[in-house]
Amino acid sequence: MTSTEVLSMYENIAGLTSKMAVAAQMSDWSSLDRMENQCAAESVIAMGGVPALEGTARQRKIDLLKQILANDRAIRDVTEPWMGRLNG
């Protein structure tokens, strides 16, 4: 897997999770489910291992991971409101 392919994979996942957050906010559960499956399929590629990146490519990967995590938080904020009650 080349650095370009690695970044492309993370960009695809970031885009999907962004759309998933919007679907969750709109209570569009069928779209959320469909995109979740797409995201899982895309993520399977990473399970085989990805090469270490350096320089600007590494920083781009870090930025994309931060975006993915923020999107995940937004999705969880909508889909798991009971979590807040458990911690409160």
PyMOL Python script that loads the backbone (N, CA, C, O; Angstrom):
from pymol import cmd

cmd.read_pdbstr("""\
ATOM      1  N   MET A   1       0.846  -1.170   0.000  1.00  0.00           N
ATOM      2  CA  MET A   1       0.000   0.000   0.000  1.00  0.00           C
ATOM      3  C   MET A   1       0.899   1.243   0.000  1.00  0.00           C
ATOM      4  O   MET A   1       1.767   1.387   0.861  1.00  0.00           O
ATOM      5  N   THR A   2       0.688   2.121  -0.953  1.00  0.00           N
ATOM      6  CA  THR A   2       1.501   3.333  -1.048  1.00  0.00           C
ATOM      7  C   THR A   2       0.963   4.406  -0.105  1.00  0.00           C
ATOM      8  O   THR A   2      -0.148   4.283   0.410  1.00  0.00           O
ATOM      9  N   SER A   3       1.740   5.445   0.117  1.00  0.00           N
ATOM     10  CA  SER A   3       1.293   6.541   0.976  1.00  0.00           C
ATOM     11  C   SER A   3       0.057   7.222   0.390  1.00  0.00           C
ATOM     12  O   SER A   3      -0.821   7.660   1.133  1.00  0.00           O
ATOM     13  N   THR A   4      -0.013   7.311  -0.921  1.00  0.00           N
ATOM     14  CA  THR A   4      -1.184   7.898  -1.577  1.00  0.00           C
ATOM     15  C   THR A   4      -2.429   7.049  -1.308  1.00  0.00           C
ATOM     16  O   THR A   4      -3.505   7.583  -1.042  1.00  0.00           O
ATOM     17  N   GLU A   5      -2.276   5.735  -1.380  1.00  0.00           N
ATOM     18  CA  GLU A   5      -3.398   4.837  -1.101  1.00  0.00           C
ATOM     19  C   GLU A   5      -3.827   4.917   0.364  1.00  0.00           C
ATOM     20  O   GLU A   5      -5.018   4.866   0.670  1.00  0.00           O
ATOM     21  N   VAL A   6      -2.858   5.042   1.263  1.00  0.00           N
ATOM     22  CA  VAL A   6      -3.171   5.168   2.691  1.00  0.00           C
ATOM     23  C   VAL A   6      -3.981   6.435   2.931  1.00  0.00           C
ATOM     24  O   VAL A   6      -5.020   6.396   3.591  1.00  0.00           O
ATOM     25  N   LEU A   7      -3.511   7.551   2.400  1.00  0.00           N
ATOM     26  CA  LEU A   7      -4.230   8.811   2.595  1.00  0.00           C
ATOM     27  C   LEU A   7      -5.603   8.776   1.942  1.00  0.00           C
ATOM     28  O   LEU A   7      -6.563   9.313   2.494  1.00  0.00           O
ATOM     29  N   SER A   8      -5.709   8.157   0.788  1.00  0.00           N
ATOM     30  CA  SER A   8      -6.997   8.034   0.113  1.00  0.00           C
ATOM     31  C   SER A   8      -7.985   7.243   0.969  1.00  0.00           C
ATOM     32  O   SER A   8      -9.159   7.600   1.068  1.00  0.00           O
ATOM     33  N   MET A   9      -7.503   6.175   1.582  1.00  0.00           N
ATOM     34  CA  MET A   9      -8.355   5.366   2.451  1.00  0.00           C
ATOM     35  C   MET A   9      -8.860   6.192   3.629  1.00  0.00           C
ATOM     36  O   MET A   9     -10.050   6.166   3.946  1.00  0.00           O
ATOM     37  N   TYR A  10      -7.955   6.924   4.277  1.00  0.00           N
ATOM     38  CA  TYR A  10      -8.364   7.741   5.422  1.00  0.00           C
ATOM     39  C   TYR A  10      -9.288   8.882   4.996  1.00  0.00           C
ATOM     40  O   TYR A  10     -10.209   9.238   5.732  1.00  0.00           O
ATOM     41  N   GLU A  11      -9.054   9.453   3.825  1.00  0.00           N
ATOM     42  CA  GLU A  11      -9.947  10.502   3.327  1.00  0.00           C
ATOM     43  C   GLU A  11     -11.342   9.940   3.061  1.00  0.00           C
ATOM     44  O   GLU A  11     -12.339  10.596   3.363  1.00  0.00           O
ATOM     45  N   ASN A  12     -11.421   8.739   2.502  1.00  0.00           N
ATOM     46  CA  ASN A  12     -12.720   8.101   2.271  1.00  0.00           C
ATOM     47  C   ASN A  12     -13.443   7.856   3.585  1.00  0.00           C
ATOM     48  O   ASN A  12     -14.641   8.117   3.697  1.00  0.00           O
ATOM     49  N   ILE A  13     -12.723   7.359   4.575  1.00  0.00           N
ATOM     50  CA  ILE A  13     -13.329   7.089   5.887  1.00  0.00           C
ATOM     51  C   ILE A  13     -13.777   8.393   6.537  1.00  0.00           C
ATOM     52  O   ILE A  13     -14.859   8.451   7.121  1.00  0.00           O
ATOM     53  N   ALA A  14     -12.965   9.429   6.442  1.00  0.00           N
ATOM     54  CA  ALA A  14     -13.338  10.724   7.011  1.00  0.00           C
ATOM     55  C   ALA A  14     -14.604  11.265   6.347  1.00  0.00           C
ATOM     56  O   ALA A  14     -15.496  11.781   7.020  1.00  0.00           O
ATOM     57  N   GLY A  15     -14.672  11.144   5.026  1.00  0.00           N
ATOM     58  CA  GLY A  15     -15.867  11.602   4.306  1.00  0.00           C
ATOM     59  C   GLY A  15     -17.102  10.810   4.704  1.00  0.00           C
ATOM     60  O   GLY A  15     -18.174  11.380   4.911  1.00  0.00           O
ATOM     61  N   LEU A  16     -16.951   9.503   4.810  1.00  0.00           N
ATOM     62  CA  LEU A  16     -18.085   8.661   5.214  1.00  0.00           C
ATOM     63  C   LEU A  16     -18.546   8.989   6.628  1.00  0.00           C
ATOM     64  O   LEU A  16     -19.746   9.102   6.880  1.00  0.00           O
ATOM     65  N   THR A  17     -17.597   9.141   7.552  1.00  0.00           N
ATOM     66  CA  THR A  17     -18.009   9.421   8.930  1.00  0.00           C
ATOM     67  C   THR A  17     -18.652  10.795   9.049  1.00  0.00           C
ATOM     68  O   THR A  17     -19.524  10.998   9.894  1.00  0.00           O
ATOM     69  N   SER A  18     -18.236  11.737   8.218  1.00  0.00           N
ATOM     70  CA  SER A  18     -18.883  13.048   8.207  1.00  0.00           C
ATOM     71  C   SER A  18     -20.341  12.925   7.751  1.00  0.00           C
ATOM     72  O   SER A  18     -21.241  13.518   8.346  1.00  0.00           O
ATOM     73  N   LYS A  19     -20.553  12.155   6.697  1.00  0.00           N
ATOM     74  CA  LYS A  19     -21.920  11.926   6.210  1.00  0.00           C
ATOM     75  C   LYS A  19     -22.732  11.129   7.229  1.00  0.00           C
ATOM     76  O   LYS A  19     -23.936  11.344   7.369  1.00  0.00           O
ATOM     77  N   MET A  20     -22.081  10.218   7.934  1.00  0.00           N
ATOM     78  CA  MET A  20     -22.771   9.437   8.964  1.00  0.00           C
ATOM     79  C   MET A  20     -23.248  10.347  10.095  1.00  0.00           C
ATOM     80  O   MET A  20     -24.347  10.167  10.619  1.00  0.00           O
ATOM     81  N   ALA A  21     -22.425  11.321  10.468  1.00  0.00           N
ATOM     82  CA  ALA A  21     -22.815  12.249  11.531  1.00  0.00           C
ATOM     83  C   ALA A  21     -24.052  13.040  11.120  1.00  0.00           C
ATOM     84  O   ALA A  21     -24.955  13.251  11.930  1.00  0.00           O
ATOM     85  N   VAL A  22     -24.093  13.476   9.873  1.00  0.00           N
ATOM     86  CA  VAL A  22     -25.267  14.213   9.372  1.00  0.00           C
ATOM     87  C   VAL A  22     -26.489  13.298   9.374  1.00  0.00           C
ATOM     88  O   VAL A  22     -27.571  13.711   9.793  1.00  0.00           O
ATOM     89  N   ALA A  23     -26.328  12.071   8.913  1.00  0.00           N
ATOM     90  CA  ALA A  23     -27.448  11.123   8.896  1.00  0.00           C
ATOM     91  C   ALA A  23     -27.960  10.872  10.311  1.00  0.00           C
ATOM     92  O   ALA A  23     -29.171  10.803  10.523  1.00  0.00           O
ATOM     93  N   ALA A  24     -27.073  10.738  11.265  1.00  0.00           N
ATOM     94  CA  ALA A  24     -27.491  10.525  12.658  1.00  0.00           C
ATOM     95  C   ALA A  24     -28.267  11.732  13.176  1.00  0.00           C
ATOM     96  O   ALA A  24     -29.300  11.574  13.826  1.00  0.00           O
ATOM     97  N   GLN A  25     -27.777  12.927  12.890  1.00  0.00           N
ATOM     98  CA  GLN A  25     -28.460  14.140  13.341  1.00  0.00           C
ATOM     99  C   GLN A  25     -29.839  14.277  12.711  1.00  0.00           C
ATOM    100  O   GLN A  25     -30.733  14.889  13.295  1.00  0.00           O
ATOM    101  N   MET A  26     -30.015  13.709  11.515  1.00  0.00           N
ATOM    102  CA  MET A  26     -31.299  13.782  10.828  1.00  0.00           C
ATOM    103  C   MET A  26     -32.168  12.551  11.101  1.00  0.00           C
ATOM    104  O   MET A  26     -33.252  12.408  10.536  1.00  0.00           O
ATOM    105  N   SER A  27     -31.681  11.669  11.971  1.00  0.00           N
ATOM    106  CA  SER A  27     -32.374  10.411  12.294  1.00  0.00           C
ATOM    107  C   SER A  27     -32.625   9.563  11.058  1.00  0.00           C
ATOM    108  O   SER A  27     -33.645   8.879  10.964  1.00  0.00           O
ATOM    109  N   ASP A  28     -31.703   9.607  10.116  1.00  0.00           N
ATOM    110  CA  ASP A  28     -31.774   8.812   8.892  1.00  0.00           C
ATOM    111  C   ASP A  28     -31.013   7.509   9.140  1.00  0.00           C
ATOM    112  O   ASP A  28     -29.878   7.337   8.695  1.00  0.00           O
ATOM    113  N   TRP A  29     -31.670   6.597   9.862  1.00  0.00           N
ATOM    114  CA  TRP A  29     -31.007   5.392  10.346  1.00  0.00           C
ATOM    115  C   TRP A  29     -30.621   4.429   9.233  1.00  0.00           C
ATOM    116  O   TRP A  29     -29.609   3.737   9.344  1.00  0.00           O
ATOM    117  N   SER A  30     -31.408   4.370   8.161  1.00  0.00           N
ATOM    118  CA  SER A  30     -31.056   3.460   7.069  1.00  0.00           C
ATOM    119  C   SER A  30     -29.788   3.932   6.357  1.00  0.00           C
ATOM    120  O   SER A  30     -28.930   3.118   6.018  1.00  0.00           O
ATOM    121  N   SER A  31     -29.666   5.232   6.132  1.00  0.00           N
ATOM    122  CA  SER A  31     -28.444   5.758   5.514  1.00  0.00           C
ATOM    123  C   SER A  31     -27.257   5.583   6.441  1.00  0.00           C
ATOM    124  O   SER A  31     -26.161   5.238   6.001  1.00  0.00           O
ATOM    125  N   LEU A  32     -27.477   5.822   7.728  1.00  0.00           N
ATOM    126  CA  LEU A  32     -26.397   5.648   8.703  1.00  0.00           C
ATOM    127  C   LEU A  32     -25.905   4.207   8.690  1.00  0.00           C
ATOM    128  O   LEU A  32     -24.700   3.957   8.694  1.00  0.00           O
ATOM    129  N   ASP A  33     -26.832   3.270   8.674  1.00  0.00           N
ATOM    130  CA  ASP A  33     -26.467   1.857   8.660  1.00  0.00           C
ATOM    131  C   ASP A  33     -25.700   1.493   7.396  1.00  0.00           C
ATOM    132  O   ASP A  33     -24.693   0.789   7.463  1.00  0.00           O
ATOM    133  N   ARG A  34     -26.165   1.963   6.257  1.00  0.00           N
ATOM    134  CA  ARG A  34     -25.516   1.679   4.978  1.00  0.00           C
ATOM    135  C   ARG A  34     -24.091   2.232   4.970  1.00  0.00           C
ATOM    136  O   ARG A  34     -23.154   1.546   4.561  1.00  0.00           O
ATOM    137  N   MET A  35     -23.935   3.476   5.425  1.00  0.00           N
ATOM    138  CA  MET A  35     -22.609   4.089   5.428  1.00  0.00           C
ATOM    139  C   MET A  35     -21.697   3.450   6.475  1.00  0.00           C
ATOM    140  O   MET A  35     -20.481   3.390   6.292  1.00  0.00           O
ATOM    141  N   GLU A  36     -22.279   2.983   7.554  1.00  0.00           N
ATOM    142  CA  GLU A  36     -21.486   2.286   8.567  1.00  0.00           C
ATOM    143  C   GLU A  36     -20.869   1.015   7.970  1.00  0.00           C
ATOM    144  O   GLU A  36     -19.710   0.693   8.232  1.00  0.00           O
ATOM    145  N   ASN A  37     -21.658   0.306   7.170  1.00  0.00           N
ATOM    146  CA  ASN A  37     -21.146  -0.896   6.504  1.00  0.00           C
ATOM    147  C   ASN A  37     -20.052  -0.545   5.490  1.00  0.00           C
ATOM    148  O   ASN A  37     -19.059  -1.263   5.370  1.00  0.00           O
ATOM    149  N   GLN A  38     -20.235   0.549   4.773  1.00  0.00           N
ATOM    150  CA  GLN A  38     -19.211   0.996   3.826  1.00  0.00           C
ATOM    151  C   GLN A  38     -17.918   1.356   4.560  1.00  0.00           C
ATOM    152  O   GLN A  38     -16.818   1.020   4.122  1.00  0.00           O
ATOM    153  N   CYS A  39     -18.080   2.041   5.676  1.00  0.00           N
ATOM    154  CA  CYS A  39     -16.924   2.456   6.475  1.00  0.00           C
ATOM    155  C   CYS A  39     -16.190   1.238   7.019  1.00  0.00           C
ATOM    156  O   CYS A  39     -14.960   1.195   7.012  1.00  0.00           O
ATOM    157  N   ALA A  40     -16.937   0.257   7.487  1.00  0.00           N
ATOM    158  CA  ALA A  40     -16.328  -0.965   8.006  1.00  0.00           C
ATOM    159  C   ALA A  40     -15.555  -1.683   6.900  1.00  0.00           C
ATOM    160  O   ALA A  40     -14.452  -2.176   7.135  1.00  0.00           O
ATOM    161  N   ALA A  41     -16.121  -1.743   5.713  1.00  0.00           N
ATOM    162  CA  ALA A  41     -15.440  -2.401   4.597  1.00  0.00           C
ATOM    163  C   ALA A  41     -14.151  -1.662   4.242  1.00  0.00           C
ATOM    164  O   ALA A  41     -13.133  -2.290   3.952  1.00  0.00           O
ATOM    165  N   GLU A  42     -14.194  -0.361   4.264  1.00  0.00           N
ATOM    166  CA  GLU A  42     -13.006   0.449   3.967  1.00  0.00           C
ATOM    167  C   GLU A  42     -11.949   0.260   5.057  1.00  0.00           C
ATOM    168  O   GLU A  42     -10.753   0.226   4.767  1.00  0.00           O
ATOM    169  N   SER A  43     -12.386   0.139   6.294  1.00  0.00           N
ATOM    170  CA  SER A  43     -11.465  -0.003   7.426  1.00  0.00           C
ATOM    171  C   SER A  43     -10.773  -1.357   7.454  1.00  0.00           C
ATOM    172  O   SER A  43      -9.680  -1.479   8.007  1.00  0.00           O
ATOM    173  N   VAL A  44     -11.386  -2.366   6.871  1.00  0.00           N
ATOM    174  CA  VAL A  44     -10.788  -3.704   6.851  1.00  0.00           C
ATOM    175  C   VAL A  44      -9.426  -3.664   6.172  1.00  0.00           C
ATOM    176  O   VAL A  44      -8.517  -4.406   6.546  1.00  0.00           O
ATOM    177  N   ILE A  45      -9.289  -2.814   5.191  1.00  0.00           N
ATOM    178  CA  ILE A  45      -8.017  -2.683   4.483  1.00  0.00           C
ATOM    179  C   ILE A  45      -6.903  -2.305   5.457  1.00  0.00           C
ATOM    180  O   ILE A  45      -5.785  -2.810   5.355  1.00  0.00           O
ATOM    181  N   ALA A  46      -7.210  -1.419   6.397  1.00  0.00           N
ATOM    182  CA  ALA A  46      -6.210  -0.949   7.356  1.00  0.00           C
ATOM    183  C   ALA A  46      -5.793  -2.045   8.323  1.00  0.00           C
ATOM    184  O   ALA A  46      -4.703  -1.983   8.891  1.00  0.00           O
ATOM    185  N   MET A  47      -6.636  -3.041   8.517  1.00  0.00           N
ATOM    186  CA  MET A  47      -6.322  -4.100   9.465  1.00  0.00           C
ATOM    187  C   MET A  47      -5.133  -4.930   9.002  1.00  0.00           C
ATOM    188  O   MET A  47      -4.462  -5.559   9.820  1.00  0.00           O
ATOM    189  N   GLY A  48      -4.867  -4.937   7.713  1.00  0.00           N
ATOM    190  CA  GLY A  48      -3.727  -5.659   7.181  1.00  0.00           C
ATOM    191  C   GLY A  48      -2.416  -4.923   7.408  1.00  0.00           C
ATOM    192  O   GLY A  48      -1.338  -5.432   7.104  1.00  0.00           O
ATOM    193  N   GLY A  49      -2.531  -3.727   7.944  1.00  0.00           N
ATOM    194  CA  GLY A  49      -1.351  -2.919   8.197  1.00  0.00           C
ATOM    195  C   GLY A  49      -1.128  -1.906   7.099  1.00  0.00           C
ATOM    196  O   GLY A  49      -1.315  -2.196   5.917  1.00  0.00           O
ATOM    197  N   VAL A  50      -0.736  -0.740   7.493  1.00  0.00           N
ATOM    198  CA  VAL A  50      -0.427   0.314   6.539  1.00  0.00           C
ATOM    199  C   VAL A  50       0.996   0.791   6.814  1.00  0.00           C
ATOM    200  O   VAL A  50       1.458   0.763   7.954  1.00  0.00           O
ATOM    201  N   PRO A  51       1.671   1.220   5.784  1.00  0.00           N
ATOM    202  CA  PRO A  51       3.046   1.665   5.986  1.00  0.00           C
ATOM    203  C   PRO A  51       3.089   2.962   6.802  1.00  0.00           C
ATOM    204  O   PRO A  51       2.167   3.777   6.758  1.00  0.00           O
ATOM    205  N   ALA A  52       4.177   3.123   7.538  1.00  0.00           N
ATOM    206  CA  ALA A  52       4.387   4.367   8.281  1.00  0.00           C
ATOM    207  C   ALA A  52       4.572   5.506   7.285  1.00  0.00           C
ATOM    208  O   ALA A  52       5.216   5.345   6.249  1.00  0.00           O
ATOM    209  N   LEU A  53       4.005   6.640   7.611  1.00  0.00           N
ATOM    210  CA  LEU A  53       4.133   7.811   6.748  1.00  0.00           C
ATOM    211  C   LEU A  53       5.064   8.815   7.411  1.00  0.00           C
ATOM    212  O   LEU A  53       5.259   8.795   8.626  1.00  0.00           O
ATOM    213  N   GLU A  54       5.630   9.687   6.600  1.00  0.00           N
ATOM    214  CA  GLU A  54       6.542  10.702   7.116  1.00  0.00           C
ATOM    215  C   GLU A  54       6.156  12.065   6.560  1.00  0.00           C
ATOM    216  O   GLU A  54       5.464  12.173   5.548  1.00  0.00           O
ATOM    217  N   GLY A  55       6.614  13.086   7.237  1.00  0.00           N
ATOM    218  CA  GLY A  55       6.456  14.454   6.754  1.00  0.00           C
ATOM    219  C   GLY A  55       5.008  14.892   6.649  1.00  0.00           C
ATOM    220  O   GLY A  55       4.200  14.654   7.546  1.00  0.00           O
ATOM    221  N   THR A  56       4.696  15.541   5.530  1.00  0.00           N
ATOM    222  CA  THR A  56       3.357  16.099   5.347  1.00  0.00           C
ATOM    223  C   THR A  56       2.300  15.006   5.233  1.00  0.00           C
ATOM    224  O   THR A  56       1.156  15.200   5.644  1.00  0.00           O
ATOM    225  N   ALA A  57       2.678  13.865   4.679  1.00  0.00           N
ATOM    226  CA  ALA A  57       1.719  12.753   4.577  1.00  0.00           C
ATOM    227  C   ALA A  57       1.336  12.268   5.971  1.00  0.00           C
ATOM    228  O   ALA A  57       0.171  11.969   6.231  1.00  0.00           O
ATOM    229  N   ARG A  58       2.312  12.193   6.860  1.00  0.00           N
ATOM    230  CA  ARG A  58       2.040  11.775   8.242  1.00  0.00           C
ATOM    231  C   ARG A  58       1.117  12.772   8.929  1.00  0.00           C
ATOM    232  O   ARG A  58       0.176  12.378   9.618  1.00  0.00           O
ATOM    233  N   GLN A  59       1.382  14.053   8.744  1.00  0.00           N
ATOM    234  CA  GLN A  59       0.543  15.075   9.362  1.00  0.00           C
ATOM    235  C   GLN A  59      -0.872  15.030   8.796  1.00  0.00           C
ATOM    236  O   GLN A  59      -1.837  15.213   9.538  1.00  0.00           O
ATOM    237  N   ARG A  60      -1.008  14.792   7.511  1.00  0.00           N
ATOM    238  CA  ARG A  60      -2.339  14.683   6.892  1.00  0.00           C
ATOM    239  C   ARG A  60      -3.096  13.493   7.482  1.00  0.00           C
ATOM    240  O   ARG A  60      -4.291  13.591   7.761  1.00  0.00           O
ATOM    241  N   LYS A  61      -2.401  12.374   7.672  1.00  0.00           N
ATOM    242  CA  LYS A  61      -3.024  11.203   8.273  1.00  0.00           C
ATOM    243  C   LYS A  61      -3.503  11.526   9.685  1.00  0.00           C
ATOM    244  O   LYS A  61      -4.614  11.154  10.062  1.00  0.00           O
ATOM    245  N   ILE A  62      -2.679  12.210  10.460  1.00  0.00           N
ATOM    246  CA  ILE A  62      -3.058  12.601  11.824  1.00  0.00           C
ATOM    247  C   ILE A  62      -4.291  13.497  11.800  1.00  0.00           C
ATOM    248  O   ILE A  62      -5.217  13.308  12.590  1.00  0.00           O
ATOM    249  N   ASP A  63      -4.303  14.472  10.892  1.00  0.00           N
ATOM    250  CA  ASP A  63      -5.460  15.368  10.775  1.00  0.00           C
ATOM    251  C   ASP A  63      -6.731  14.602  10.407  1.00  0.00           C
ATOM    252  O   ASP A  63      -7.806  14.874  10.942  1.00  0.00           O
ATOM    253  N   LEU A  64      -6.600  13.648   9.494  1.00  0.00           N
ATOM    254  CA  LEU A  64      -7.760  12.846   9.096  1.00  0.00           C
ATOM    255  C   LEU A  64      -8.244  11.978  10.252  1.00  0.00           C
ATOM    256  O   LEU A  64      -9.450  11.829  10.451  1.00  0.00           O
ATOM    257  N   LEU A  65      -7.326  11.412  11.005  1.00  0.00           N
ATOM    258  CA  LEU A  65      -7.718  10.608  12.168  1.00  0.00           C
ATOM    259  C   LEU A  65      -8.448  11.457  13.200  1.00  0.00           C
ATOM    260  O   LEU A  65      -9.424  11.003  13.798  1.00  0.00           O
ATOM    261  N   LYS A  66      -7.989  12.671  13.410  1.00  0.00           N
ATOM    262  CA  LYS A  66      -8.677  13.582  14.337  1.00  0.00           C
ATOM    263  C   LYS A  66     -10.091  13.886  13.846  1.00  0.00           C
ATOM    264  O   LYS A  66     -11.036  13.934  14.634  1.00  0.00           O
ATOM    265  N   GLN A  67     -10.222  14.091  12.538  1.00  0.00           N
ATOM    266  CA  GLN A  67     -11.538  14.353  11.951  1.00  0.00           C
ATOM    267  C   GLN A  67     -12.446  13.138  12.113  1.00  0.00           C
ATOM    268  O   GLN A  67     -13.619  13.280  12.457  1.00  0.00           O
ATOM    269  N   ILE A  68     -11.913  11.952  11.868  1.00  0.00           N
ATOM    270  CA  ILE A  68     -12.690  10.716  12.010  1.00  0.00           C
ATOM    271  C   ILE A  68     -13.153  10.551  13.452  1.00  0.00           C
ATOM    272  O   ILE A  68     -14.302  10.183  13.699  1.00  0.00           O
ATOM    273  N   LEU A  69     -12.273  10.819  14.396  1.00  0.00           N
ATOM    274  CA  LEU A  69     -12.642  10.707  15.808  1.00  0.00           C
ATOM    275  C   LEU A  69     -13.698  11.739  16.195  1.00  0.00           C
ATOM    276  O   LEU A  69     -14.610  11.430  16.962  1.00  0.00           O
ATOM    277  N   ALA A  70     -13.585  12.950  15.678  1.00  0.00           N
ATOM    278  CA  ALA A  70     -14.591  13.975  15.952  1.00  0.00           C
ATOM    279  C   ALA A  70     -15.937  13.573  15.364  1.00  0.00           C
ATOM    280  O   ALA A  70     -16.974  13.763  16.001  1.00  0.00           O
ATOM    281  N   ASN A  71     -15.930  13.020  14.159  1.00  0.00           N
ATOM    282  CA  ASN A  71     -17.174  12.549  13.546  1.00  0.00           C
ATOM    283  C   ASN A  71     -17.778  11.409  14.362  1.00  0.00           C
ATOM    284  O   ASN A  71     -18.990  11.348  14.564  1.00  0.00           O
ATOM    285  N   ASP A  72     -16.922  10.515  14.822  1.00  0.00           N
ATOM    286  CA  ASP A  72     -17.392   9.405  15.654  1.00  0.00           C
ATOM    287  C   ASP A  72     -18.062   9.936  16.921  1.00  0.00           C
ATOM    288  O   ASP A  72     -19.102   9.430  17.340  1.00  0.00           O
ATOM    289  N   ARG A  73     -17.466  10.947  17.519  1.00  0.00           N
ATOM    290  CA  ARG A  73     -18.047  11.554  18.729  1.00  0.00           C
ATOM    291  C   ARG A  73     -19.410  12.149  18.409  1.00  0.00           C
ATOM    292  O   ARG A  73     -20.353  11.979  19.182  1.00  0.00           O
ATOM    293  N   ALA A  74     -19.527  12.838  17.290  1.00  0.00           N
ATOM    294  CA  ALA A  74     -20.806  13.447  16.905  1.00  0.00           C
ATOM    295  C   ALA A  74     -21.869  12.379  16.699  1.00  0.00           C
ATOM    296  O   ALA A  74     -23.023  12.567  17.082  1.00  0.00           O
ATOM    297  N   ILE A  75     -21.489  11.270  16.102  1.00  0.00           N
ATOM    298  CA  ILE A  75     -22.430  10.164  15.890  1.00  0.00           C
ATOM    299  C   ILE A  75     -22.855   9.580  17.228  1.00  0.00           C
ATOM    300  O   ILE A  75     -24.040   9.338  17.460  1.00  0.00           O
ATOM    301  N   ARG A  76     -21.898   9.358  18.095  1.00  0.00           N
ATOM    302  CA  ARG A  76     -22.201   8.791  19.411  1.00  0.00           C
ATOM    303  C   ARG A  76     -23.065   9.725  20.244  1.00  0.00           C
ATOM    304  O   ARG A  76     -23.921   9.272  21.004  1.00  0.00           O
ATOM    305  N   ASP A  77     -22.847  11.012  20.106  1.00  0.00           N
ATOM    306  CA  ASP A  77     -23.663  11.983  20.849  1.00  0.00           C
ATOM    307  C   ASP A  77     -25.135  11.865  20.493  1.00  0.00           C
ATOM    308  O   ASP A  77     -26.004  12.126  21.325  1.00  0.00           O
ATOM    309  N   VAL A  78     -25.413  11.475  19.264  1.00  0.00           N
ATOM    310  CA  VAL A  78     -26.794  11.315  18.823  1.00  0.00           C
ATOM    311  C   VAL A  78     -27.318   9.913  19.133  1.00  0.00           C
ATOM    312  O   VAL A  78     -28.442   9.756  19.609  1.00  0.00           O
ATOM    313  N   THR A  79     -26.502   8.902  18.861  1.00  0.00           N
ATOM    314  CA  THR A  79     -26.998   7.523  18.941  1.00  0.00           C
ATOM    315  C   THR A  79     -26.904   6.906  20.327  1.00  0.00           C
ATOM    316  O   THR A  79     -27.545   5.889  20.592  1.00  0.00           O
ATOM    317  N   GLU A  80     -26.136   7.489  21.194  1.00  0.00           N
ATOM    318  CA  GLU A  80     -25.984   6.908  22.524  1.00  0.00           C
ATOM    319  C   GLU A  80     -26.230   7.930  23.637  1.00  0.00           C
ATOM    320  O   GLU A  80     -25.369   8.136  24.493  1.00  0.00           O
ATOM    321  N   PRO A  81     -27.399   8.568  23.626  1.00  0.00           N
ATOM    322  CA  PRO A  81     -27.651   9.589  24.642  1.00  0.00           C
ATOM    323  C   PRO A  81     -27.672   9.018  26.058  1.00  0.00           C
ATOM    324  O   PRO A  81     -27.452   9.749  27.023  1.00  0.00           O
ATOM    325  N   TRP A  82     -27.928   7.754  26.184  1.00  0.00           N
ATOM    326  CA  TRP A  82     -27.939   7.146  27.516  1.00  0.00           C
ATOM    327  C   TRP A  82     -26.567   7.138  28.166  1.00  0.00           C
ATOM    328  O   TRP A  82     -26.458   7.021  29.387  1.00  0.00           O
ATOM    329  N   MET A  83     -25.517   7.262  27.359  1.00  0.00           N
ATOM    330  CA  MET A  83     -24.159   7.315  27.911  1.00  0.00           C
ATOM    331  C   MET A  83     -24.008   8.515  28.848  1.00  0.00           C
ATOM    332  O   MET A  83     -23.367   8.423  29.895  1.00  0.00           O
ATOM    333  N   GLY A  84     -24.604   9.632  28.459  1.00  0.00           N
ATOM    334  CA  GLY A  84     -24.546  10.822  29.300  1.00  0.00           C
ATOM    335  C   GLY A  84     -25.236  10.613  30.626  1.00  0.00           C
ATOM    336  O   GLY A  84     -24.779  11.116  31.652  1.00  0.00           O
ATOM    337  N   ARG A  85     -26.323   9.883  30.619  1.00  0.00           N
ATOM    338  CA  ARG A  85     -27.047   9.606  31.865  1.00  0.00           C
ATOM    339  C   ARG A  85     -26.242   8.678  32.767  1.00  0.00           C
ATOM    340  O   ARG A  85     -26.301   8.803  33.990  1.00  0.00           O
ATOM    341  N   LEU A  86     -25.504   7.766  32.188  1.00  0.00           N
ATOM    342  CA  LEU A  86     -24.700   6.848  32.982  1.00  0.00           C
ATOM    343  C   LEU A  86     -23.562   7.567  33.691  1.00  0.00           C
ATOM    344  O   LEU A  86     -23.196   7.216  34.813  1.00  0.00           O
ATOM    345  N   ASN A  87     -23.011   8.571  33.033  1.00  0.00           N
ATOM    346  CA  ASN A  87     -21.894   9.323  33.616  1.00  0.00           C
ATOM    347  C   ASN A  87     -22.361  10.457  34.517  1.00  0.00           C
ATOM    348  O   ASN A  87     -21.549  11.055  35.224  1.00  0.00           O
ATOM    349  N   GLY A  88     -23.647  10.761  34.504  1.00  0.00           N
ATOM    350  CA  GLY A  88     -24.168  11.910  35.253  1.00  0.00           C
ATOM    351  C   GLY A  88     -24.641  11.565  36.570  1.00  0.00           C
ATOM    352  O   GLY A  88     -25.105  12.436  37.306  1.00  0.00           O
TER     353      GLY A  88
END
""", "prot")
cmd.dss("prot")
cmd.show_as("cartoon", "prot")
cmd.util.cbc("prot")
cmd.orient("prot")
